[in-house]
Amino acid sequence: MSTDDAGVLAFKNGLRFFGREIHPAKKAEIMERPAEAAPDLARPPHEGGNSTVLRFITCGSVDDGKSTLIGRLLHDTRQILEDQFAALAQASRRRGFAAADLSLVTDGLEAEREQGITIDVAYRYFATPRRKFIIADTPGHEQYTRNMVTGASTAGAAVLLADASKGLLAQGRRHLYLAHLLGIREIVVAVNKMDLVDHDERVFDAVRASFAAFAAPLRIPSLRFVPVCALAGEMVVARGARMPWYRGPTLLEILEGIEPERAARARPFRFSVQLVQRASGARRYLGRIAAGAVRKGDEVLVLPASRRTRVAAIHTLEGERAVARAGDSVALALADELDVSRGDSIAHAAQPPRATRELDATLVWLAEQPLAPRARYLLKHTTRTVGARVAGVAHVVDIHALEPRAGRSSLAMNDIARVALELAQPVFADTYAEERATGAFILIDAASGHTAAAGMIR
């Protein structure tokens, strides 16, 4: 490993540590600063401010500037330490760049640094006084679409980048459709590299119109557009001076204003058992609450036994609690001694999930090996794994026209299709539209153990 590679790795590994001295503004001689100073990030949260965590992905076609955008967000929100920035700038100069290459913040694999592309999903964390963020930087190459699906599966918002000089490309269409398909309700199209088109408002309007026309049949709840230049930092955190015609919020302001979906806490209680633990002579069932809330004394239904019981206690690392909600990791104690094991479900007694051995689902095929007709797989749903086979392919979605194409019996990598599945044992599921956690599954190749597809129950 070269000295500059080691410096970049040290820079990246250090990103997880905060609280040390940040780099001063005098770094301007190494990196071109925005035309306008960054906003005062020490300001107090606005009235009704948000201290919640927003998970979002960056996606889009290759070379649209996703990694540079994330590097710019971290740089301009002052999340990069002085020594980290120095290591980044030094490594960039040795690669022939006059200024610091901010894409190196997220492109951590050796192959990524050599090729200047993103392959793996890179997660980064940052915070402003208004909110905390978790970013998943997903790759733009078509062959890595499965990595984008992985990053989007837990995201609450998506930032889809488009090169202003190229407009709407095939991978941009695919990622927009997949983000919508995976239940992301807040999508922001960042029209990047506005410097390549002289910051022309007409170009931005044309790109926005093409995306809006493509997305119209999808009826995305919130689709917004912002012109940016990630390289120079315009309209990312600071506004800059080259696009006075744009009067909307910057990208960071949009992200700070997004309300994470809170509906999961209002839905019926769903809990999948990950581990059974015996403590003080009693059995406890460990897992994460997928939806709803549970209180001590609540009546619940244990599946697949279909036995009713009550919650005797709710334990957490902080101690016993009277109530727990969606997103909490807990250990439940039940009033009755029941045969409950990993893969079983505990649910709201009056509104349980449906038990089924047949699924109507949308499938995103992720494997290089195509789907073989009536081949057998393993289906992993929550913490439960059962045998499965694809009984039939209803249609494959034409990603360009957003129309179903019938007549296919097999699926190739990145195909999106509606299929029928038959299961060896029942699963206890909701539709994906009702609850993402209990409406999603993956198909696993039983022979290799590799993930073959991601699915959403209809």
N, C-alpha and C positions, 0 to 999 in steps of 0.2 A: 504493500500500500504506500502511495506517495505521501510526502509531507502535507501537501495541500488537501489530499483526500482525507487524511487523518484530521486535519483542521476542520473540514466540513462536517465530518462525523461528530467531532467534539462539539461543534456549533449546534448540530441538530439534537444531540443527546442532552445538551444543556437547556433546550427550550422548555423542558418540563419543570425547570426550577425558576421560581419567581422571587421577587423581594430584594434582589441585588440592584446595584446602580445601573440605570439604563443609559444607553448611549446618548451623548449630548447633541445639540443641534449643529455643533461645529463639524459633524461628519459630512457636511454639505460638499466638501471637496472630494469625497469618495463617491457619494451618491447624489444625483440630481434631486434636489428637494422640490416639492410641489410649488407652483407659482404663488400659492397662498398658504400661509402657515396652517398647520394642522389645528383643529379645534382644541380648546382647552379640555383635555381629558381628565383633569382633576376637578371639574365642576361637579356639584352634587347632582344626584338623580333628579329628573324632572318630577313634578307632582304626579302621583300615580305611577312612578317609575317602576321598572321591572327588574327584579333580582333573580328571575328564573333563568334556567338554562335552555338555550335554543340549539338544537342539533341541526346542521344544514350541510348539504353537499355542494361541491362545485363540479359541474359537468359540462359537456359540450364536445365539439370536435377537437382532434389533435391540433396542437400549436395555436389554440385560441387564447392561451395565456392564463390558464387556471392556476398553475403553481406560482406564477409571478403575482397574480392577484392576491393569493393568500399571503405570500411574503410581504406584499405591500400593506395588507391589513395589519399584520403583526408589527411591521416596522413603524407605520404611522400611528398605531395605538400604543407605541413605546413598550412592546413586549420583548424586544430583543436586547440582550445585555451587551455592554460595551465590548467585552472580550469576544463574545460570539460574533458581533458585527465585524470586528477586526479580522477574525478568522475567515469569515465569509468573503470579505473584500479581498483578502490576500489570495484565497483560492480562486476567486473570479479573475484577478489580474493574471495569475499563472495560466489561466485558460484563454487569455487573450482579450478579456473584457475590460473596457476602460472604467466601467462602474460596477458596483456590486450586483451580482446576478441573484435576484431575490427568489428565483425559482428553486435554488438550491436548498431553501428552507424546507421544502416538502419532498423534493426528489432525492430520497435517501438511499435507494438501491444503487449499487455500482453501475448496473446497466442503465439506470435512469440518468445518472450523471454523465455517462459516456455518450448517450444518444440524445440527451436533452429532452426526454419524454417522461411521462408518468406511466408506470406499469401497475404498481401495487396501490391499494387504497391507503393514503397517508392521513392520519388523524392528528389534528393540532388543536390546541386550546388557547383561548384568550378571553379577556374580560374588559369591559368598560364599566364606569360607575353605574350604568343603567342595566347591564345584563352580562351573563357569562355565556360563552359560545363554545361549541364543539364542532370543528370543521372536518369533513371527510372529503379529501381531494381525490377525485376518482379519475381514472384514465380516459383519454379520448379515443384511442384506437378501437376500431370495431372488434378486434379479436379479444379485447379486454372488457367487453360489455358486461360480462358476468361480474367483474369487480365493481362496476358501477351499480349493479343491482344490489350487491352486498352493502355498499355504502348507503344506498337510498332506502334500504329496508327499515331503518330505524330513524330516518331523518324527518324533521318537522317542516323543513323548507328546502328549496333548491335554488342555487344560483347557476343559471345556465349561460355560459359564455358563448358569444358569437363574434367572429372576426368581422369588423365593419367592412373590410375590403372584400370579403367573400360572401357574407350574408348567410342565409339559411342553407345548411348542408345536410346530407343524409344522416350523419351521426347526430347532428343537432335535432333533427326530427325524431330519431330513435330515442334519444335521451329525454326529450320533452314528453314523448308518449309514455316511456317507462316511468318517469317521475309521476305522471298522472296515474298510471296504472298501479303504482305502488302506494297510492293513497296520499301523496304529498299535495296538500291543498294550497300552499304558498310557493309560487314559482316566480323568480325574478330573472328576467333576461338582461344580462349585462352585455351591452354592445361594446366590445373592447377594441383596442387599437384605433381609437378615433384619430390619433395622430397621423395614421397612414392615409386618411381621407380628408386631411386638412380640417378636422373637427367640423365637418359639413353637416348641418342639421338635416338637409335633404337626404343624405345617406342614412342617417339614423332613422328618419321617418320611413324610408323604404324597407330597411331591415325589420323595423317594428311591424310594418304592415304585412310582410311576408310571414312572420311568426304568428301574428294574430289570425291571419287567414287559415293557416295550417291548424291552429289550436281551436278554432271556432267550434268544430263538431265535438270536441272533448268537453266543452263547458267547464273549464278549469275555474274553480271558485275565485282565485286571486292570481292574476297574471300581470306583472308590472315590468316596466322597461326603464333602464337607466344607461346613458352613454358614459363610458369610462375609458381612461387610459391608465392601465395598471402600471406600466413602465414608468410614467411620470407622476403617478399618484393623483390623477385628476378624477374627481367625482367618486373616489373610493372612500376616503375619510375626509380629506379636504376637497373643496370645490374646484380650486384652480381658477385660472382667468381666461381660458381659451374656449369655453363653451357657455358664454353668457346667455345664449338662447334657451338653455335648459334651466327651468326654474323649479324643478322637482327636487326631492330629497336625494342626498348622496346614498351610495350603496349601504354604508354603515348605518345611516339614519333609517333606511328601510328595514334593515335587519333588527335594529333596536326596537322598532315599532311592531314587529310581528308578535302576535299573541300565540304561544304554543297551544296546541289543541288540548283542551281540558275535558273533552267529552268522555274520555276513558274512565274518569272517576264517577261519572253519572250513570254508567252502564251497569248491568247486573254483575255480581261478584264472580270472578274467574281466577282460579288458582291451580297451577299444575305442580304436582309433587316432584321435586328434584332429588330429595334425599330423605330417608327416614332415620331418625336419631332417637336413641333411648337415653333419657336423662332422669335421674332420681326415680327410677322404676317406672317412668311414664314414657309413652311414645310421642314424639313430636315430628311434624311433617314440615320440611323446609322447602322454601321456594320463593318466587317473586309474584306478587299480585299483578295479574295482567290487566284486570279491569275491575271497576266497582270498589266497594269498601266492605269491610267486615268488622263486626263488633263482638266483644265478648258476650256470649249468650245467644248469638244469632243461630237460627236453624239453617243448616247447609245440607247439600246432597253430595254423597261420595259416589263417584263413577269409576269403573263400570259396575260396581256392586249395587248401585241404586238404593243405597241405605241412607236414611236420614239420621242426623245427629246434631249436636250443638257445639259451638266453639267454646271450649272450657277456658282457654287462655291464649294470648297472643304474645309471643316472646320476640325480642329483637336484641341486638348487641347492646343497646342502651338500657335494656331491662323490659319488664312486662308493660304492655300498653292496653288500653281499653278499646282502641280502634286503629285500624291500618287501612291504607288506601292504595290505589293503583300506583305501581312503581316501587312500593316498599318491599324489601326482602324480610321475611318473617319466618318464624317457626310456630305452627299452629298445634295446639293440643285440643283433642276432641273429647267430648264427654263420654263416649262409648269406645270400647275396645273393638276396633274393626280391622279387617285385613286390608290395609292400604299400603301400596308400594310405589316406587318410582314409575312415573308414567300415568298414574291415576290422576283424576281431577276432583277438585272440591269446588262446588259452585253454589250459587243462589238456589235455595230449595224451590222457590216458586217460579224461577226463570232460568232453568238450566240450559246448557248448550244441547244441540241435537246430537244424538248418537247415530252414526251412519257408517255403512260399509261401502257406499257408493258416493263419489264426489263428481260434481260438475265444476271444473276449474279452468282458470287461465294459467297457462304454463309458459315460462320463459326457459328455453332450452339452453343450457350453459356448457354442456360437454362437447368436446371435439368429436367424440364418437356419436353418430346419429342415433335417434330413437329407432329401435327395432320393433316392428309391429308385435304387439302382445308380449313383449319382453317383461321380465319380472324385475322389480326394484324394491328397495326399502323406502318407506315413506316416514319421514320424521316430522311429527306434528306436536308442538310444544315439547314436552319431555317424553312423549310416547313414540315408539318406533314399531311399525307393522309392515308386513309384506304387502306389495301392491303391484298392479300391472295396468298399463294404459290400454283400456278396452277399445278406444276409438278416438280419432282426431276429427272433430267437427269441422274446423277450418283453421287456416293460418292467416294472420293479419298481414296485409300488405302495408308496410310501414310508410310508404310514400303516399298512398291514397287513403290510408286508414280504412280499408275495406276488407271484409273477409274473403278469402280464396279457398274454396272447397276442393276436394279431390286429392288431398295428400294423406298418406298413411304413415309417413315418417317425418321426423323433425331434424333439422340441422342446427348447428351452433348459432345462437342469437335469434332463432325463430320464436315468434310469440303466437301461441295457438290456444284454442279452446278444446279441451279434451274431456273424456269420461274416464274415471279411474275406478277400479274395483279393488277392495282391500280385504286382506285375510282376517283382520279383526277390526272392530269398530273404533273410530276416533270420536271425540266429543268436541264439536266444532261450531263456530259461528261463521257467517259469511265475512269475507275480508272487508266489505263495506261497513259491517257492523262493528268489527273489532279486528285490528291488524294482527295482534298477538295470537289470537285463537282462530284466525281465518287464513293463516299462512302455513306453508309447509315446504319441505325440500324433498326431492327424490334422490336417492343414493344408489349408485351402481353396486349391487350386492357383491360382485366379484372383485372389483378394485377398491371399493370404499370411497370412491370419488363422488362429489356432488354432481348430479346429472342435470337437475332442473330446479327452479324455484317456482312455487305455485301459489295461487290465490283462489280461495274457495268462493264460488259464485252463489 
